[in-house]
Amino acid sequence: MKKLLIIMTSALVCVSAFGQGKLVFQNASSQAIYFTPNTANLDAGDASVAGDGLYTGGNLGIGGPSISVLTGSPTLIAALYGGTSASSLALVSLNTIGNADLEGQTVAESVSFASLPNGTPAFFQIQVFDSRATADDTQAGGGAAYAWTQVGWYAGESAVFTAVPQSSYSALSLTAVSCNLGTGTFNVKDYSGEKGLIQVYAVVPEPTSFALAGLGLATLLIFRRRK
């Protein structure tokens, strides 16, 4: 009886493993990740190099227009979030940005989902963000949302899209017809034939925001002195 239970349990584990959805996490060149062409969304320390192709719609890549010239030489990574609904997305994979040969794309990575079965449409989103945000994935929304709460940190994200995980990695990538990620509409500067889909930028406070913050601080100091 005990041996039969062990056999049955093993069989169930194997069946559940076969049911796991799989896909290859990589965007196409027509879905390129690119830096903002808007210099107003650059960190203040990067304004002096705003003429570089990196800041006028250039593809994001390791090599070519290098991100190392950014303030603090940050590391930017790509993350795939997935779930059974658009409101239940959770981090499923962290990935690296491609080199000069794959500018604007992530390095291909095979991903298996424990909670997303094969053959069933699921919801996904690609986010690109400063790697210092990875330790805070569960805080302030995590990923790009958290990065944008930090002054001068760069981040970007795609729209939420659907794809159908398959039973094998070769059956589906994010460029497949069963994925509605779509293609970009912004012509990237590096390669005229490619279009950008995910824009990476920094949230930089406007001068008026600094002025209001300074006024608030001054008001607090005045009240403190009166007490």
Protein Blocks (a to p, Z undefined) as FASTA:
>chain_A
ZZmmmmmmmmmmmmmmmmpccddddddfklcccddfblklgcfklmmmmmpmklnopacd
eejjafklpghiaaddddddddfbfklcccfbdcddddfklgoiacddddddfklcghia
cddddddddfklmmmmmgghiajlmmmmpghiacdddddddddddfbfklpcfkbmkbcn
bpafbdcfklmkbccfbdcddddddfklmmmmmmmmmmmmmmmmmZZ
